[in-house]
Amino acid sequence: MTQAQITFSLNGEQHQTTVDPRTHLADFLRHGLGLTGTHVGCEHGVCGACTVIVDGLPVRSCLMLAVQVDGCTVETVEGLAEGDALSPLQQAFSTHHGLQCGFCTPGMLMTLEAFLRATPSPTEQDIRIAISGNICRCTGYQGIVEAALSVAATRADSP
């Protein structure tokens, strides 16, 4: 079987590796690189659990092939924290009870991280629309929305 060579940035570090051209990005991240924070739920792009950020945009890694990230910048949930310190969004999820079982959490975090970068002063409705493609069966979404609003407010107050 022919392998494809890819070079990409992952959570701030350059990687060069080979991959089977038929491998989905989610499987490559989880099984090829050991980054198990990216969860695979429906494998049809519907649930949002596998969301990662590629070149600044949230994408469903179960629908993208690993070879497609050649030359790209990829961010996963493992890249949000700074060492042992949670990112502001991760901390807000904890503070506002935006997580319960945690299965959807990585996808929600990555969706919201990309969204908040692009929309620094969102309304509650904006946030609800942004996460409408991420399914959560536990939280009722209110804590997630409150977490995103708190981070947006904090970022707006920062110089």
Secondary structure as the mmCIF struct_conf table of DSSP 4:
data_model
#
loop_
_struct_conf.conf_type_id
_struct_conf.id
_struct_conf.beg_label_comp_id
_struct_conf.beg_label_asym_id
_struct_conf.beg_label_seq_id
_struct_conf.end_label_comp_id
_struct_conf.end_label_asym_id
_struct_conf.end_label_seq_id
STRN STRN1 ALA A 4 LEU A 10
TURN_TY1_P TURN_TY1_P1 ASN A 11 GLY A 12
STRN STRN2 GLU A 13 VAL A 19
TURN_TY1_P TURN_TY1_P2 PRO A 21 ARG A 22
STRN STRN3 HIS A 24 HIS A 24
HELX_RH_AL_P HELX_RH_AL_P1 LEU A 25 ASP A 27
HELX_RH_PI_P HELX_RH_PI_P1 PHE A 28 GLY A 32
BEND BEND1 LEU A 33 LEU A 33
TURN_TY1_P TURN_TY1_P3 THR A 36 GLY A 37
BEND BEND2 THR A 38 THR A 38
BEND BEND3 GLY A 41 CYS A 47
TURN_TY1_P TURN_TY1_P4 ALA A 49 CYS A 50
STRN STRN4 THR A 51 VAL A 54
TURN_TY1_P TURN_TY1_P5 ASP A 55 GLY A 56
STRN STRN5 LEU A 57 ARG A 60
TURN_TY1_P TURN_TY1_P6 SER A 61 LEU A 63
BEND BEND4 MET A 64 MET A 64
STRN STRN6 LEU A 65 LEU A 65
HELX_RH_3T_P HELX_RH_3T_P1 ALA A 66 VAL A 69
TURN_TY1_P TURN_TY1_P7 ASP A 70 GLY A 71
STRN STRN7 THR A 73 GLU A 75
HELX_RH_3T_P HELX_RH_3T_P2 VAL A 77 GLY A 79
TURN_TY1_P TURN_TY1_P8 LEU A 80 LEU A 80
BEND BEND5 ALA A 81 ALA A 81
STRN STRN8 GLU A 82 GLU A 82
TURN_TY1_P TURN_TY1_P9 GLY A 83 ASP A 84
STRN STRN9 ALA A 85 ALA A 85
HELX_LH_PP_P HELX_LH_PP_P1 LEU A 86 SER A 87
HELX_RH_AL_P HELX_RH_AL_P2 PRO A 88 THR A 95
TURN_TY1_P TURN_TY1_P10 HIS A 96 HIS A 97
BEND BEND6 GLN A 100 CYS A 101
BEND BEND7 PHE A 103 CYS A 104
HELX_RH_AL_P HELX_RH_AL_P3 THR A 105 ALA A 118
BEND BEND8 PRO A 120 SER A 121
HELX_RH_AL_P HELX_RH_AL_P4 GLU A 124 ALA A 130
TURN_TY1_P TURN_TY1_P11 ILE A 131 GLY A 133
BEND BEND9 ASN A 134 ASN A 134
BEND BEND10 ARG A 137 THR A 139
BEND BEND11 TYR A 141 TYR A 141
HELX_RH_AL_P HELX_RH_AL_P5 GLN A 142 ASP A 157
#
